[in-house]
Amino acid sequence: MLWQNWWVWMIIGAVLGVLEVVLPGFILLGFAVGAGLTGALLWLGLLGQSFPVLLLVFAVGSLLAWLLLRRVVGVRHGQVKVWHHDINDGE
């Protein structure tokens, strides 16, 4: 099967990384890291050929990468815009 090849996961990770540049927001980058991690573990022979296990590693790796990216480069304290007046309020 195609999903058993490590290079397929690496290509998916690269495509998601390129899409992250086009659509910024640190959402696809977590998935890119998860796919890269899955591909690397397949290449090293640390993962079997079970599709559910590959999906689990991809999901957990993506979530951990997203959480780490959110902590490192996410919303900073005081970065959120607070509106004191609504556009519909009279002056």
MMTF fields as JSON, N, C-alpha, C and O atoms, coordinates in Angstrom:
{
  "mmtfVersion": "1.0.0",
  "mmtfProducer": "UNKNOWN",
  "numBonds": 363,
  "numAtoms": 364,
  "numGroups": 91,
  "numChains": 1,
  "numModels": 1,
  "chainsPerModel": [1],
  "groupsPerChain": [91],
  "chainIdList": ["A"],
  "bondAtomList": [4, 2, 8, 6, 12, 10, 16, 14, 20, 18, 24, 22, 28, 26, 32, 30, 36, 34, 40, 38, 44, 42, 48, 46, 52, 50, 56, 54, 60, 58, 64, 62, 68, 66, 72, 70, 76, 74, 80, 78, 84, 82, 88, 86, 92, 90, 96, 94, 100, 98, 104, 102, 108, 106, 112, 110, 116, 114, 120, 118, 124, 122, 128, 126, 132, 130, 136, 134, 140, 138, 144, 142, 148, 146, 152, 150, 156, 154, 160, 158, 164, 162, 168, 166, 172, 170, 176, 174, 180, 178, 184, 182, 188, 186, 192, 190, 196, 194, 200, 198, 204, 202, 208, 206, 212, 210, 216, 214, 220, 218, 224, 222, 228, 226, 232, 230, 236, 234, 240, 238, 244, 242, 248, 246, 252, 250, 256, 254, 260, 258, 264, 262, 268, 266, 272, 270, 276, 274, 280, 278, 284, 282, 288, 286, 292, 290, 296, 294, 300, 298, 304, 302, 308, 306, 312, 310, 316, 314, 320, 318, 324, 322, 328, 326, 332, 330, 336, 334, 340, 338, 344, 342, 348, 346, 352, 350, 356, 354, 360, 358],
  "bondOrderList": [1, 1, 1, 1, 1, 1, 1, 1, 1, 1, 1, 1, 1, 1, 1, 1, 1, 1, 1, 1, 1, 1, 1, 1, 1, 1, 1, 1, 1, 1, 1, 1, 1, 1, 1, 1, 1, 1, 1, 1, 1, 1, 1, 1, 1, 1, 1, 1, 1, 1, 1, 1, 1, 1, 1, 1, 1, 1, 1, 1, 1, 1, 1, 1, 1, 1, 1, 1, 1, 1, 1, 1, 1, 1, 1, 1, 1, 1, 1, 1, 1, 1, 1, 1, 1, 1, 1, 1, 1, 1],
  "groupList": [{"groupName": "MET", "atomNameList": ["N", "CA", "C", "O"], "elementList": ["N", "C", "C", "O"], "formalChargeList": [0, 0, 0, 0], "bondAtomList": [1, 0, 2, 1, 3, 2], "bondOrderList": [1, 1, 2], "singleLetterCode": "M", "chemCompType": "L-PEPTIDE LINKING"}, {"groupName": "LEU", "atomNameList": ["N", "CA", "C", "O"], "elementList": ["N", "C", "C", "O"], "formalChargeList": [0, 0, 0, 0], "bondAtomList": [1, 0, 2, 1, 3, 2], "bondOrderList": [1, 1, 2], "singleLetterCode": "L", "chemCompType": "L-PEPTIDE LINKING"}, {"groupName": "TRP", "atomNameList": ["N", "CA", "C", "O"], "elementList": ["N", "C", "C", "O"], "formalChargeList": [0, 0, 0, 0], "bondAtomList": [1, 0, 2, 1, 3, 2], "bondOrderList": [1, 1, 2], "singleLetterCode": "W", "chemCompType": "L-PEPTIDE LINKING"}, {"groupName": "GLN", "atomNameList": ["N", "CA", "C", "O"], "elementList": ["N", "C", "C", "O"], "formalChargeList": [0, 0, 0, 0], "bondAtomList": [1, 0, 2, 1, 3, 2], "bondOrderList": [1, 1, 2], "singleLetterCode": "Q", "chemCompType": "L-PEPTIDE LINKING"}, {"groupName": "ASN", "atomNameList": ["N", "CA", "C", "O"], "elementList": ["N", "C", "C", "O"], "formalChargeList": [0, 0, 0, 0], "bondAtomList": [1, 0, 2, 1, 3, 2], "bondOrderList": [1, 1, 2], "singleLetterCode": "N", "chemCompType": "L-PEPTIDE LINKING"}, {"groupName": "VAL", "atomNameList": ["N", "CA", "C", "O"], "elementList": ["N", "C", "C", "O"], "formalChargeList": [0, 0, 0, 0], "bondAtomList": [1, 0, 2, 1, 3, 2], "bondOrderList": [1, 1, 2], "singleLetterCode": "V", "chemCompType": "L-PEPTIDE LINKING"}, {"groupName": "ILE", "atomNameList": ["N", "CA", "C", "O"], "elementList": ["N", "C", "C", "O"], "formalChargeList": [0, 0, 0, 0], "bondAtomList": [1, 0, 2, 1, 3, 2], "bondOrderList": [1, 1, 2], "singleLetterCode": "I", "chemCompType": "L-PEPTIDE LINKING"}, {"groupName": "GLY", "atomNameList": ["N", "CA", "C", "O"], "elementList": ["N", "C", "C", "O"], "formalChargeList": [0, 0, 0, 0], "bondAtomList": [1, 0, 2, 1, 3, 2], "bondOrderList": [1, 1, 2], "singleLetterCode": "G", "chemCompType": "PEPTIDE LINKING"}, {"groupName": "ALA", "atomNameList": ["N", "CA", "C", "O"], "elementList": ["N", "C", "C", "O"], "formalChargeList": [0, 0, 0, 0], "bondAtomList": [1, 0, 2, 1, 3, 2], "bondOrderList": [1, 1, 2], "singleLetterCode": "A", "chemCompType": "L-PEPTIDE LINKING"}, {"groupName": "GLU", "atomNameList": ["N", "CA", "C", "O"], "elementList": ["N", "C", "C", "O"], "formalChargeList": [0, 0, 0, 0], "bondAtomList": [1, 0, 2, 1, 3, 2], "bondOrderList": [1, 1, 2], "singleLetterCode": "E", "chemCompType": "L-PEPTIDE LINKING"}, {"groupName": "PRO", "atomNameList": ["N", "CA", "C", "O"], "elementList": ["N", "C", "C", "O"], "formalChargeList": [0, 0, 0, 0], "bondAtomList": [1, 0, 2, 1, 3, 2], "bondOrderList": [1, 1, 2], "singleLetterCode": "P", "chemCompType": "L-PEPTIDE LINKING"}, {"groupName": "PHE", "atomNameList": ["N", "CA", "C", "O"], "elementList": ["N", "C", "C", "O"], "formalChargeList": [0, 0, 0, 0], "bondAtomList": [1, 0, 2, 1, 3, 2], "bondOrderList": [1, 1, 2], "singleLetterCode": "F", "chemCompType": "L-PEPTIDE LINKING"}, {"groupName": "THR", "atomNameList": ["N", "CA", "C", "O"], "elementList": ["N", "C", "C", "O"], "formalChargeList": [0, 0, 0, 0], "bondAtomList": [1, 0, 2, 1, 3, 2], "bondOrderList": [1, 1, 2], "singleLetterCode": "T", "chemCompType": "L-PEPTIDE LINKING"}, {"groupName": "SER", "atomNameList": ["N", "CA", "C", "O"], "elementList": ["N", "C", "C", "O"], "formalChargeList": [0, 0, 0, 0], "bondAtomList": [1, 0, 2, 1, 3, 2], "bondOrderList": [1, 1, 2], "singleLetterCode": "S", "chemCompType": "L-PEPTIDE LINKING"}, {"groupName": "ARG", "atomNameList": ["N", "CA", "C", "O"], "elementList": ["N", "C", "C", "O"], "formalChargeList": [0, 0, 0, 0], "bondAtomList": [1, 0, 2, 1, 3, 2], "bondOrderList": [1, 1, 2], "singleLetterCode": "R", "chemCompType": "L-PEPTIDE LINKING"}, {"groupName": "HIS", "atomNameList": ["N", "CA", "C", "O"], "elementList": ["N", "C", "C", "O"], "formalChargeList": [0, 0, 0, 0], "bondAtomList": [1, 0, 2, 1, 3, 2], "bondOrderList": [1, 1, 2], "singleLetterCode": "H", "chemCompType": "L-PEPTIDE LINKING"}, {"groupName": "LYS", "atomNameList": ["N", "CA", "C", "O"], "elementList": ["N", "C", "C", "O"], "formalChargeList": [0, 0, 0, 0], "bondAtomList": [1, 0, 2, 1, 3, 2], "bondOrderList": [1, 1, 2], "singleLetterCode": "K", "chemCompType": "L-PEPTIDE LINKING"}, {"groupName": "ASP", "atomNameList": ["N", "CA", "C", "O"], "elementList": ["N", "C", "C", "O"], "formalChargeList": [0, 0, 0, 0], "bondAtomList": [1, 0, 2, 1, 3, 2], "bondOrderList": [1, 1, 2], "singleLetterCode": "D", "chemCompType": "L-PEPTIDE LINKING"}],
  "groupTypeList": [0, 1, 2, 3, 4, 2, 2, 5, 2, 0, 6, 6, 7, 8, 5, 1, 7, 5, 1, 9, 5, 5, 1, 10, 7, 11, 6, 1, 1, 7, 11, 8, 5, 7, 8, 7, 1, 12, 7, 8, 1, 1, 2, 1, 7, 1, 1, 7, 3, 13, 11, 10, 5, 1, 1, 1, 5, 11, 8, 5, 7, 13, 1, 1, 8, 2, 1, 1, 1, 14, 14, 5, 5, 7, 5, 14, 15, 7, 3, 5, 16, 5, 2, 15, 15, 17, 6, 4, 17, 7, 9],
  "groupIdList": [1, 2, 3, 4, 5, 6, 7, 8, 9, 10, 11, 12, 13, 14, 15, 16, 17, 18, 19, 20, 21, 22, 23, 24, 25, 26, 27, 28, 29, 30, 31, 32, 33, 34, 35, 36, 37, 38, 39, 40, 41, 42, 43, 44, 45, 46, 47, 48, 49, 50, 51, 52, 53, 54, 55, 56, 57, 58, 59, 60, 61, 62, 63, 64, 65, 66, 67, 68, 69, 70, 71, 72, 73, 74, 75, 76, 77, 78, 79, 80, 81, 82, 83, 84, 85, 86, 87, 88, 89, 90, 91],
  "secStructList": [7, 4, 4, 4, 7, 2, 2, 2, 2, 2, 2, 2, 2, 2, 2, 2, 2, 2, 2, 2, 2, 2, 1, 7, 1, 1, 1, 2, 2, 2, 2, 2, 2, 2, 2, 2, 2, 2, 2, 2, 2, 2, 2, 2, 6, 7, 1, 7, 1, 7, 2, 2, 2, 2, 2, 2, 2, 2, 2, 2, 2, 2, 2, 2, 2, 2, 2, 2, 2, 2, 2, 2, 2, 1, 7, 7, 6, 6, 7, 1, 7, 7, 7, 1, 1, 7, 6, 6, 1, 7, 7],
  "xCoordList": [0.82, 0.0, 0.868, 2.015, 0.309, 1.049, 1.358, 2.426, 0.459, 0.659, 1.723, 2.093, 2.222, 3.266, 4.659, 5.631, 4.767, 6.065, 6.396, 5.567, 7.617, 8.032, 8.071, 7.778, 8.429, 8.574, 7.225, 7.166, 6.142, 4.814, 4.487, 3.958, 4.799, 4.555, 5.429, 4.986, 6.66, 7.554, 7.031, 7.096, 6.519, 5.95, 4.711, 4.522, 3.874, 2.693, 3.117, 2.522, 4.14, 4.648, 5.185, 4.954, 5.905, 6.443, 5.333, 5.387, 4.335, 3.208, 2.458, 2.097, 2.225, 1.549, 2.395, 1.858, 3.716, 4.6, 4.55, 4.551, 4.506, 4.392, 3.036, 2.951, 1.984, 0.654, 0.591, -0.154, 1.358, 1.401, 1.974, 1.554, 2.925, 3.487, 2.434, 2.368, 1.612, 0.57, -0.584, -1.144, -0.933, -2.042, -1.516, -1.633, -0.943, -0.317, -1.341, -2.519, -0.872, -1.735, -1.281, -1.931, -0.211, 0.339, -0.66, -0.645, -1.525, -2.455, -1.902, -1.785, -1.566, -1.051, 0.366, 0.787, 1.11, 2.481, 2.525, 3.434, 1.568, 1.501, 1.268, 1.876, 0.376, 0.144, 1.387, 1.685, 2.111, 3.341, 4.38, 5.047, 4.513, 5.466, 5.021, 5.852, 3.72, 3.215, 3.481, 3.86, 3.287, 3.561, 5.059, 5.462, 5.875, 7.323, 7.79, 8.657, 7.217, 7.565, 7.159, 7.917, 5.978, 5.51, 6.422, 6.792, 6.782, 7.69, 9.059, 9.649, 9.563, 10.884, 10.853, 11.788, 9.787, 9.693, 9.521, 10.015, 8.826, 8.729, 10.087, 10.462, 10.818, 12.131, 13.11, 13.919, 13.022, 13.909, 13.483, 14.229, 12.297, 11.814, 11.209, 11.044, 10.871, 10.303, 8.791, 8.195, 8.173, 6.731, 6.458, 7.193, 5.391, 4.97, 4.191, 4.185, 3.552, 2.809, 1.31, 0.517, 0.922, -0.491, -1.002, -0.472, -2.03, -2.581, -3.141, -2.895, -3.887, -4.371, -3.238, -3.36, -2.146, -1.017, -0.37, 0.0, -0.232, 0.328, -0.537, -0.018, -1.849, -2.75, -2.669, -2.734, -2.527, -2.401, -1.113, -1.125, -0.01, 1.265, 1.18, 1.668, 0.561, 0.378, -0.46, -0.106, -1.564, -2.456, -1.792, -1.87, -1.144, -0.497, 0.681, 0.87, 1.472, 2.592, 2.128, 2.751, 1.042, 0.493, -0.017, 0.22, -0.711, -1.238, -0.121, -0.169, 0.886, 2.008, 2.773, 3.184, 2.962, 3.651, 2.84, 3.403, 1.525, 0.673, 0.71, 0.807, 0.633, 0.683, 2.022, 2.069, 3.103, 4.428, 4.57, 5.082, 4.12, 4.175, 3.307, 3.685, 2.166, 1.27, 1.926, 1.769, 2.664, 3.338, 4.523, 4.758, 5.267, 6.481, 6.168, 6.705, 5.321, 5.067, 3.601, 3.187, 2.825, 1.387, 1.044, 1.865, -0.165, -0.665, 0.1, 0.208, 0.621, 1.348, 0.399, -0.673, 0.787, -0.009, -0.127, 0.873, -1.35, -1.574, -1.69, -1.845, -1.62, -1.679, -3.116, -3.34, -4.068, -5.461, -5.994, -5.804, -6.653, -7.25, -8.557, -9.432, -8.684, -9.894, -10.611, -10.048, -11.843, -12.632, -13.442, -14.189, -13.285, -14.03, -15.293, -16.229, -15.313, -16.468, -16.854, -16.002, -18.14, -18.644, -18.817, -19.073, -18.679, -18.818, -20.235, -20.455, -21.18, -22.566, -22.939, -24.023, -22.031, -22.308, -22.218, -21.419, -23.034, -22.955, -21.742, -21.248, -21.275, -20.07, -20.395, -19.496],
  "yCoordList": [-1.185, 0.0, 1.254, 1.237, 2.312, 3.566, 4.2, 4.789, 4.095, 4.731, 4.035, 4.542, 2.885, 2.17, 2.684, 2.316, 3.522, 4.047, 5.318, 6.22, 5.38, 6.541, 7.805, 8.889, 7.682, 8.87, 9.519, 10.719, 8.742, 9.318, 10.268, 11.357, 9.86, 10.72, 11.964, 13.045, 11.831, 12.993, 13.974, 15.188, 13.455, 14.337, 15.043, 16.236, 14.319, 14.942, 16.053, 17.131, 15.787, 16.804, 18.019, 19.151, 17.8, 18.919, 19.743, 20.973, 19.067, 19.781, 20.601, 21.75, 20.024, 20.769, 21.941, 22.994, 21.764, 22.867, 24.008, 25.176, 23.681, 24.723, 25.412, 26.632, 24.646, 25.245, 26.165, 27.145, 25.861, 26.73, 28.1, 29.11, 28.133, 29.412, 30.228, 31.449, 29.552, 30.234, 30.649, 31.735, 29.791, 30.049, 30.076, 29.076, 31.189, 31.211, 31.08, 31.397, 30.616, 30.473, 29.355, 29.112, 28.678, 27.589, 26.46, 25.799, 26.237, 25.115, 23.95, 22.838, 24.191, 23.122, 22.719, 21.601, 23.612, 23.284, 22.14, 21.312, 22.087, 20.974, 19.651, 18.635, 19.676, 18.458, 18.088, 16.906, 19.087, 18.824, 18.144, 17.201, 18.624, 18.008, 16.582, 15.678, 16.383, 15.036, 14.07, 12.922, 14.525, 13.672, 13.388, 12.268, 14.407, 14.203, 13.232, 12.395, 13.343, 12.424, 10.991, 10.05, 10.836, 9.505, 8.924, 7.751, 9.747, 9.288, 8.912, 7.917, 9.712, 9.423, 8.122, 7.325, 7.91, 6.67, 5.447, 4.366, 5.612, 4.513, 4.225, 3.065, 5.273, 5.118, 4.417, 3.594, 4.759, 4.141, 2.721, 1.995, 2.325, 0.988, 0.849, -0.269, 1.97, 1.924, 1.744, 1.451, 1.916, 1.726, 0.522, 0.233, -0.165, -1.288, -0.783, 0.411, -1.685, -1.342, -1.212, -1.223, -1.089, -0.995, 0.428, 1.391, 0.544, 1.856, 2.586, 3.784, 1.913, 2.622, 3.155, 4.238, 2.408, 2.873, 4.085, 5.041, 4.053, 5.2, 6.44, 7.537, 6.27, 7.409, 7.934, 9.143, 7.035, 7.458, 8.243, 9.284, 7.755, 8.472, 9.833, 10.833, 9.864, 11.126, 12.105, 13.279, 11.632, 12.509, 13.027, 14.218, 12.139, 12.548, 13.473, 14.479, 13.133, 14.003, 15.37, 16.379, 15.42, 16.694, 17.531, 18.738, 16.9, 17.628, 18.184, 19.343, 17.362, 17.834, 18.954, 19.923, 18.822, 19.874, 21.161, 22.245, 21.056, 22.245, 22.924, 24.149, 22.127, 22.708, 23.386, 24.47, 22.754, 23.354, 24.637, 25.64, 24.606, 25.811, 26.919, 28.089, 26.564, 27.557, 28.226, 29.429, 27.439, 27.992, 28.866, 29.915, 28.439, 29.153, 30.398, 31.468, 30.283, 31.409, 31.806, 32.495, 31.389, 31.663, 33.054, 33.969, 33.198, 34.476, 34.882, 34.111, 36.088, 36.616, 37.367, 37.798, 37.525, 38.276, 39.727, 40.385, 40.205, 41.581, 41.743, 42.869, 40.668, 40.749, 40.866, 41.339, 40.449, 40.451, 41.882, 42.616, 42.269, 43.595, 43.62, 42.781, 44.581, 44.759, 45.989, 47.083, 45.802, 46.913, 47.536, 46.848, 48.831, 49.554, 50.197, 50.494, 50.405, 51.026, 50.2, 49.729, 50.04, 49.347, 50.353, 51.531, 49.899, 50.782, 51.355, 52.407, 50.646, 51.097, 52.047, 52.63, 52.191, 53.115, 54.55, 54.873, 55.393, 56.825, 57.455, 56.959, 58.536, 59.171, 60.141, 60.755],
  "zCoordList": [0.0, 0.0, 0.0, 0.446, -0.497, -0.628, 0.719, 0.886, 1.674, 2.97, 3.81, 4.869, 3.363, 4.084, 3.741, 4.4, 2.728, 2.299, 3.06, 3.181, 3.572, 4.357, 3.52, 4.024, 2.245, 1.407, 1.108, 0.841, 1.148, 0.944, 2.094, 1.872, 3.312, 4.472, 4.42, 4.81, 3.945, 3.829, 2.779, 2.976, 1.677, 0.647, 1.182, 0.941, 1.901, 2.5, 3.464, 3.474, 4.268, 5.189, 4.458, 4.885, 3.356, 2.581, 1.935, 1.932, 1.394, 0.774, 1.821, 1.565, 2.989, 4.053, 4.538, 4.882, 4.566, 4.94, 3.943, 4.332, 2.661, 1.629, 1.723, 1.585, 1.955, 2.107, 3.324, 3.318, 4.359, 5.533, 5.195, 5.761, 4.28, 3.851, 3.111, 3.258, 2.317, 1.554, 2.47, 2.314, 3.414, 4.334, 5.768, 6.476, 6.211, 7.537, 8.661, 8.494, 9.784, 10.939, 11.861, 12.878, 11.552, 12.344, 12.554, 13.592, 11.575, 11.659, 10.846, 11.36, 9.602, 8.739, 9.119, 8.823, 9.769, 10.14, 11.151, 11.105, 12.046, 12.991, 12.278, 12.614, 11.284, 10.495, 9.688, 9.516, 9.194, 8.436, 9.317, 8.89, 10.538, 11.474, 11.819, 11.912, 12.007, 12.289, 11.154, 11.388, 9.921, 8.762, 8.644, 8.331, 8.895, 8.853, 9.923, 9.673, 11.114, 12.193, 11.842, 12.076, 11.29, 10.883, 9.808, 9.866, 8.83, 7.781, 8.324, 7.905, 9.259, 9.837, 10.64, 10.571, 11.394, 12.173, 11.276, 11.598, 10.16, 9.187, 8.559, 8.39, 8.216, 7.588, 8.525, 8.096, 9.821, 10.802, 11.158, 11.816, 10.73, 11.017, 12.402, 12.89, 13.051, 14.39, 14.388, 15.425, 13.23, 13.11, 12.23, 11.286, 12.562, 11.731, 10.53, 10.233, 9.861, 8.655, 8.907, 7.965, 10.167, 10.518, 10.276, 10.83, 9.449, 9.122, 10.345, 10.486, 11.239, 12.432, 13.317, 13.888, 13.432, 14.235, 13.566, 14.246, 12.244, 11.531, 11.714, 11.921, 11.639, 11.851, 13.28, 13.505, 14.236, 15.631, 15.851, 16.509, 15.308, 15.438, 14.75, 15.276, 13.578, 12.858, 13.678, 13.791, 14.248, 15.009, 16.284, 16.585, 17.027, 18.275, 17.981, 18.665, 16.965, 16.583, 16.128, 16.459, 15.374, 14.907, 16.065, 16.116, 16.989, 18.141, 19.011, 19.421, 19.294, 20.108, 19.411, 20.05, 18.109, 17.361, 17.367, 17.52, 17.201, 17.211, 18.572, 18.654, 19.65, 20.991, 21.254, 21.837, 20.829, 21.002, 20.184, 20.682, 18.939, 18.111, 18.685, 18.646, 19.209, 19.804, 21.007, 21.219, 21.797, 22.967, 22.56, 23.161, 21.546, 21.157, 20.331, 20.616, 19.328, 18.425, 18.365, 17.434, 19.327, 19.316, 19.804, 19.749, 20.277, 20.758, 22.012, 22.966, 21.998, 23.146, 24.065, 23.639, 25.317, 26.281, 25.821, 25.535, 25.758, 25.329, 23.828, 23.355, 23.057, 21.615, 21.108, 19.994, 21.896, 21.476, 21.484, 22.454, 20.414, 20.295, 21.07, 20.857, 21.967, 22.747, 22.222, 22.184, 21.821, 21.293, 22.428, 23.124, 22.602, 23.62, 23.055, 23.796, 21.768, 21.112, 19.898, 19.145, 19.73, 18.555, 17.424, 17.671, 16.204, 15.048, 14.951, 14.352, 15.547, 15.488, 16.634, 16.641, 17.596, 18.713, 18.227, 17.349, 18.799, 18.47, 19.138, 20.151, 18.568, 19.137, 20.189, 20.762]
}
